[in-house]
Amino acid sequence: VQLQASGGGLVQPGGSLRLSCVVSGLSFSRYTTAWFRQTPGKEREFVAAIRGGSSSTYYTDSVKGRFTISRNNAKNTVYLQMNSMKSEDTAVYYCGAAAGTIYSTTFNPKTYPYWGQGTLVTVSS
């Protein structure tokens, strides 16, 4: 199983970025895929997730209305569109994949056995 995240970079406050994560080696459409982020000295934090099958989406409160998670099953890819970005969005962003998730476990990084390598997002003027 491989997850390859890309799309990070430097963006000004108020700007936009789109992260991508290409997944291989598993039945992508059946898996929940999620984005987490991490800053130095802090725990990995849930950002957004999209369920396999139903494609229901979930967001942490701080990104609701600004970030959108989506997936393209034909391309085995999950996206995170980030708009109206703030300095506090600065972090390394990781994509994760897990099978058989339920609502209460979606937000816990320990639920996800598969991870990408991370992509750095810096929001700064």
C-alpha positions as CSV (number, residue, x, y, z in Angstrom):
1,V,0.0,0.0,0.0
2,Q,1.3,3.4,-0.9
3,L,0.0,6.9,-0.4
4,Q,1.7,9.8,-2.2
5,A,0.8,13.3,-1.0
6,S,1.6,16.4,-2.9
7,G,0.6,20.0,-3.4
8,G,2.0,21.7,-0.4
9,G,3.9,25.0,-0.5
10,L,4.0,28.6,0.5
11,V,0.8,30.6,0.3
12,Q,-0.2,34.1,1.6
13,P,-3.0,34.5,4.1
14,G,-6.3,34.4,2.3
15,G,-4.9,32.3,-0.5
16,S,-5.6,28.8,-1.7
17,L,-3.9,25.4,-2.2
18,R,-5.0,22.0,-3.3
19,L,-3.5,18.9,-1.8
20,S,-3.6,15.6,-3.6
21,C,-3.0,12.1,-2.3
22,V,-2.7,9.2,-4.8
23,V,-3.4,5.8,-3.2
24,S,-2.4,2.4,-4.5
25,G,-2.5,-1.2,-3.3
26,L,-5.9,-1.2,-1.8
27,S,-9.6,-1.0,-2.8
28,F,-9.6,2.8,-2.8
29,S,-13.4,3.3,-3.1
30,R,-14.1,1.2,0.0
31,Y,-11.6,3.0,2.2
32,T,-12.1,6.1,4.3
33,T,-9.4,8.6,3.4
34,A,-8.5,11.5,5.6
35,W,-6.2,14.5,6.0
36,F,-4.4,15.2,9.2
37,R,-1.9,17.9,10.1
38,Q,0.9,18.2,12.5
39,T,3.1,21.0,13.8
40,P,6.3,20.5,15.8
41,G,5.7,19.3,19.4
42,K,2.0,18.6,18.8
43,E,-0.1,15.6,18.2
44,R,-1.3,14.8,14.7
45,E,-4.6,16.7,14.3
46,F,-7.7,15.6,12.3
47,V,-8.6,18.0,9.4
48,A,-11.1,16.2,7.2
49,A,-12.2,12.8,6.1
50,I,-14.4,11.2,3.4
51,R,-16.0,7.8,3.9
52,G,-15.6,5.0,1.4
53,G,-18.8,4.0,-0.2
54,S,-21.1,6.8,1.1
55,S,-18.6,9.6,0.5
56,S,-19.9,11.3,3.6
57,T,-17.5,14.1,4.6
58,Y,-16.3,15.3,8.0
59,Y,-14.4,18.4,9.0
60,T,-12.8,19.8,12.1
61,D,-14.5,23.0,13.2
62,S,-11.6,25.3,12.4
63,V,-11.7,24.4,8.7
64,K,-15.4,24.2,8.0
65,G,-16.5,26.5,5.2
66,R,-12.9,26.9,4.1
67,F,-11.6,23.4,3.2
68,T,-13.3,20.8,1.0
69,I,-12.3,17.1,0.8
70,S,-13.2,15.2,-2.3
71,R,-12.2,12.0,-4.0
72,N,-11.9,10.6,-7.6
73,N,-12.3,6.9,-7.4
74,A,-11.2,6.5,-11.1
75,K,-7.9,8.1,-10.2
76,N,-7.5,6.6,-6.7
77,T,-7.0,10.2,-5.5
78,V,-8.3,12.2,-2.5
79,Y,-8.0,16.0,-2.6
80,L,-8.1,18.7,0.0
81,Q,-9.0,22.1,-1.4
82,M,-8.0,24.8,1.1
83,N,-9.3,28.3,0.7
84,S,-9.2,31.5,2.8
85,M,-6.1,30.1,4.4
86,K,-4.8,31.4,7.8
87,S,-1.4,31.3,9.4
88,E,-2.7,28.7,11.9
89,D,-3.1,26.3,8.9
90,T,0.6,26.0,8.7
91,A,1.6,22.4,9.2
92,V,2.8,19.2,7.6
93,Y,-0.3,17.6,6.1
94,Y,-0.7,13.8,6.0
95,C,-3.2,11.7,4.1
96,G,-4.3,8.4,5.7
97,A,-6.5,5.5,4.7
98,A,-8.5,3.0,6.7
99,A,-11.1,0.4,6.2
100,G,-14.2,-0.2,8.2
101,T,-14.3,3.1,10.0
102,I,-17.2,4.2,12.1
103,Y,-18.1,7.8,13.0
104,S,-16.5,7.8,16.4
105,T,-13.1,6.5,15.1
106,T,-12.9,8.7,12.0
107,F,-11.1,11.5,13.9
108,N,-8.5,9.4,15.6
109,P,-5.1,9.1,13.8
110,K,-4.7,5.6,15.4
111,T,-7.6,4.4,13.2
112,Y,-5.5,4.8,10.1
113,P,-2.9,2.1,9.3
114,Y,-1.7,3.6,6.1
115,W,-0.1,7.0,5.7
116,G,1.5,9.2,3.1
117,Q,4.8,10.9,3.6
118,G,3.4,14.4,4.4
119,T,3.5,17.6,2.5
120,L,4.5,21.0,4.1
121,V,2.0,23.8,3.9
122,T,3.2,27.3,5.0
123,V,0.8,30.2,5.2
124,S,2.8,33.4,5.5
125,S,3.1,36.9,4.0
